[in-house]
Amino acid sequence: MIIEIYPETGKKITESRVERTIRLGFKVESLAATLESLEELGVTILKSPSTTQWGLLAVILDPDGREVEINEPEIKKE
């Protein structure tokens, strides 16, 4: 597992946040399975999965009001 902590300088998805300068990011093997599990727990999905330069990416809201990035890296074929 990789845990990333970095400044979030892009457009804000939420209007009111506990911390506006940090976004946590987690890499997972299956974004679909992870989001399904999180939805069953009642987690709010702020940004549906989309393809980015880092692979599939979605953003959820944690219980403290922080954005959390969930990423399924693209598998590079050799």
C-alpha positions in Angstrom: 0.0 0.0 0.0 1.2 3.5 -0.8 -0.1 6.5 1.2 0.5 9.9 -0.3 0.3 13.3 1.4 0.7 16.3 -0.8 -0.7 19.8 -1.3 -4.0 19.9 -3.2 -3.7 23.0 -5.5 -6.3 22.2 -8.1 -10.0 23.1 -8.3 -11.8 22.3 -5.0 -14.7 19.9 -5.3 -16.2 20.7 -2.0 -17.2 24.1 -0.7 -16.5 23.6 2.9 -13.6 21.5 4.1 -11.8 20.9 7.4 -8.4 21.1 5.7 -8.1 22.8 2.3 -4.4 22.2 1.6 -4.0 18.5 1.9 -5.6 15.6 0.0 -4.8 12.0 0.9 -4.3 9.6 -1.9 -4.4 5.8 -1.9 -3.5 3.3 -4.7 -5.6 0.2 -4.9 -5.6 -2.9 -7.1 -9.3 -2.5 -8.1 -11.0 0.9 -8.0 -14.4 -0.6 -8.8 -14.2 -3.1 -5.9 -12.9 -0.4 -3.5 -15.7 2.1 -4.4 -18.3 -0.7 -4.1 -17.1 -1.5 -0.6 -17.0 2.2 0.4 -20.5 2.8 -1.0 -21.8 0.0 1.2 -20.4 1.9 4.1 -22.2 5.1 3.1 -19.2 7.0 1.8 -19.9 10.0 -0.4 -18.2 9.7 -3.9 -17.4 13.3 -5.0 -15.8 12.4 -8.3 -16.7 9.3 -10.3 -13.9 7.2 -11.7 -12.2 8.8 -14.7 -9.0 8.0 -16.7 -6.1 10.2 -15.9 -2.3 10.1 -16.5 -2.0 8.2 -13.3 -4.7 5.6 -14.2 -8.3 5.4 -13.0 -9.0 8.0 -10.3 -12.0 8.8 -8.1 -12.4 11.2 -5.1 -14.4 10.4 -2.0 -15.2 12.4 1.1 -13.9 11.1 4.4 -15.9 11.4 7.7 -14.0 14.6 8.7 -14.8 16.3 5.4 -11.5 15.8 3.6 -11.2 14.7 0.0 -9.5 11.3 -0.5 -8.2 10.3 -3.8 -8.4 6.6 -4.8 -6.3 5.5 -7.7 -6.0 2.3 -9.7 -2.7 2.7 -11.6 -2.5 1.8 -15.2 -0.7 -1.5 -15.8 2.1 -0.8 -18.3 2.5 -3.5 -20.9 6.1 -4.4 -21.8 
